[in-house]
Amino acid sequence: MRTTVIPAQVTTVEDTIAGNLTLTQILLLLAPVLISTAIYTVLPEKLAFSLYKIALMALVSGLFIILAVRIKGKLILNWLFILTAYVFRPHLYLYNKNTLFSREEVVQPMIVKEPAKATAAPVDQQVDTPSPIGFDYTSLVRDMDVNIRVTNKGLLVVKNI
């Protein structure tokens, strides 16, 4: 009984149609025939051979034969696609490694200094009512060393050190 090894990833195996040629290689080798036929029929002196037509057909055929050659298991056409993707990639990456995105945050308890209470409030100023959580909201928002984040668990206040 004959056994064959089935690859783990089937998409990496290319089907060969004739010999070691894949469908892409056969299409690359068939394209110069069609292009040469178009050159023979469309260019001046229709349906007649001339030196420039033969040179153009040979150039097109040579180009497509080179594109159909395999190097390290990939077609030269695929290598050209990889090279053009590399050349036209973005060359400037805007990235700040000091962001806290996707990092485990260490939340330290914030010590809020309460403002010193005046002994006698002037008549023209309003008396602040005490905050229900024990500190002043405006001083919390104005403090540049404090980050306030809204999470799905509630309000997160982080003191930068």
Secondary structure, 3 states (H helix, E strand, C coil): CCCCCCCCCHHHCCCEEECCEEHHHHHHHHHHHHHHHHHHHHCCCCCCCCHHHHHHHHHHHHHHHHHCCEECCEEHHHHHHHHHHHHCCCCCCCCCCCCCCCCCCCCCCCCCCCCCCCCCCCCCCCCCCCCCCCCCHHHHHHCCCEEEEEECCEEEEEECC
